[in-house]
């Protein structure tokens, strides 16, 4: 199993980024996926999750209305569209595969700063 995140970077407050997580080594369409983040000195927290077929999503209260999780099962990729970014969104963002065994990507840094 391999999960590779991309799309992070430095963005000004109010800006947007789209994160991608490319999955391989398993049948992607069978698993729920999620995005987590970890800011310095804080615990890793759930940002958003999506069901295996993409019909159900959930979000942390702090990102509702600003972030959108989606997936393309034909491309084995899950996305996180982040709009109206705030400095408090600064963190390393991780992709996670749920299931009997949990797998994490290596993370991608998102920094929101002027």
N, C-alpha and C positions, 0 to 999 in steps of 0.2 A: 504494500500500500504506500502510495506517495501522494502528498498534498503539497502543492506549490503555490504560494500566494504571490501576487504581484499587484502593482498599481498604487502603492503607497508613495508618500512624498511630503513635501512642504507646501502648504496652502495657506492663504490668508483667511482670516475669519470671514464667514459668509460664503466661502468658496465651496467647490464640489470636487469629489474624487470618486472613482469607481474602482473598487478592489475586485480582483478575480482570484479564484482558487481552482487550479487545474488538478483534477484527480486522475489517478491511474492505479492499476493493480487490483481492482475490484469492480463489481457490477454497480456502477454509480447510481443507476436509477432505482436501486433497491434500498437505498439508505437516506435517512434524514441527514441534513447537513446544518451546520450552524457557524456563526461568526462570534468570536469572543475577542475581548481586548484586555490589555493589562497596561496600566499606567505605572510610572515609577513609584515604588513604595506602596502600591495597592495590589489587592488580589485580582486575579483574572475574573472577568465578569462576562456574562452572556450579553451579547448585543442583539442578535437576531437568529431565528431558526426557521427552517423550511422543511416541509415533509418530502418524502421521496418523490412524489409526483408533482410537487410544487403547489398543490392546492390549498395548503394550510401554512400560514406563517405566524410568527410571534416576535414581539420586539420588547426590548427593555423600555421602560417608561421614558428614560432620558433621551431616547432616539426616535420615539414614535412621531410620525409626521415629517421626519427629516431623512431617515434612512429607509431604503427598500432592499430587501433580499429577494433574489430570483435565482433560477437555475436553468441550464440548458442541458438536458440529459443526452442530447445528441452529441454535444461537445464535451461532456463530462466536466462541466464547469459550473461553479456557483459564484454568484456575484453579490457585491454589496455596494449599492449606489448611495453615496453620502452627500447630502446637500445641506446648505446652511450650517456649515461646520463651525464649531466653537472651539476655543482654546482647550476646554475641558474634554474634548474628543481626542486630544493628543494621547497616543498610546501605541503599543505594538498590537496589531490585529492578527488574530489567528483563525484559521479555518479548522473545523473539527468534524470528523465523521463519527456519528453515533453508532450504536449496535452492541453486540456481545463483546466486541473489542473496540476500544476507542483509539482513534488516531488523530494526531495534530500535525499541522504544517509548521514550518519554521518561523512564520510570522513576517509581517511587513510593517515598517514604521510609518505612522501617520503623525505629522506634526502640523498643528494649526497655530500659526503665529504671524503677527504683522512685522 
